[in-house]
């Protein structure tokens, strides 16, 4: 079993930055694909970004391209989401997810392991 724990969320003004962390524990595999999703009140869960644990391949949603950067530190079993130029519409619960697949997925069904999430609130 894989356990994921997010941290780094908080309250920030529009235009500011935050860095989210997702720490993985349990049976971690270097080839696991890691993803970030977010869910705002009244909206469905939305794909944000994903990265292959070993291959370094990334994919970002159009809504965050140029503003968010996903990265990982395998030595620390941690995935990061650097969020710059934050907007009020970025306000959501951000969740980390993991899949044993060697490919990158953008749907919730692709990822069997999920963290509880960390809240990001961007004020105008």
N, C-alpha and C positions, 0 to 999 in steps of 0.2 A: 504494500500500500504506500502511496505517496501523500504526504501532508504538505500543504502550502500555506504560508502565512504572509499576508501583505502588511506593509507599514509605510509611513511617509505621507499619508493624506493629511489634510487640514484645510484651513481657511486662508485664501489668498486673494488679493485684488486683481482685477482684470489687467492683463499684461505681465503679470508676475510668473514665477516658475515654481515647480515642485518636482521632486524626484521620488517616485514610488519604488519600493523594494518588495520582492517576492522571494522569500527564503523557502527552499525545498528541503524536506527531510524524509527519512524512510528509504525505500528502495529507489534511488535515483539512477537513471541511465543517461549516459552522455548523449545519446541520440534523441532524447525526448525533445519534442517541440513544445515551446512555451508560448502562451498567448496572454494578452490583456484584453478584457472586455469591460464595458461599463453599462450601467443602467440608471437612468434618471427617472424621477417620479413621472408616472403616466406614459412612459416609453418602454419599448421592448429592449432586451439586452442587445448591445451593439458591439461588434468587433472593433477593436482599436489597433492592435499590432501583434505580430507574432515573430518568433525567432527560432531557428533550429539550434539546439543546445550545443552541438559540436561544429556544424557546418558554417555557421555565421550568416546564413541566409535570412533575410528579414522581409517582411511585408507589412505595409501600413495602410490603414483605411484612408480614403480620400479626405475625410473630414479633419484628419490630423497631420497629413503630409506636410513636411516642412516645419512643423511645430513640435511634434513628439518624436522621441528617439528611443527605440528598444535596444537593450544590450544585456550581456550576461557575463558573470564571472564564475567560471566553472569551479575554480578553487574554493569559492565560498558557497557554491550551490545556490546562487542568487541571480535573479533576473531583475533588471531595472527598467523603469519607464521615466525618462526625462521629459518633462512637460514644460515647454516654454510658450510665451505669448498666449497665456491662458485666457479664455473667454468665459462669460457666464454660462453659455451653452455647454461648456465642458463639465459643469457641475453634475456629479453622478457618484454612485458607488462603483469603485474600480476593483475588479476581481481578476486574480491570476488563475490560469488554467494550464494543465499539462496533458500531453498525449505521447504515447510510446511510438507513434508513427514517425517515420523519417521524413515525411512531407509536412508542409505547412497547411493548416486548415483555418478557415475564417468563420465557421459555424460553431454554435455551442455543442452540437451533437458530436463534433470531432474530438472534443476533450472530455475524458472521463473523470479527471481529477480537478477539483476546484478549491480555492481558498474562500474565506468568509468575506473578504473585501475590505477596502479602506475608503472612507468617505473623502471626496474632494469637493470643496465648495468655493466657487469663484464669484466674488462680489463685483458689481458694476460700479 
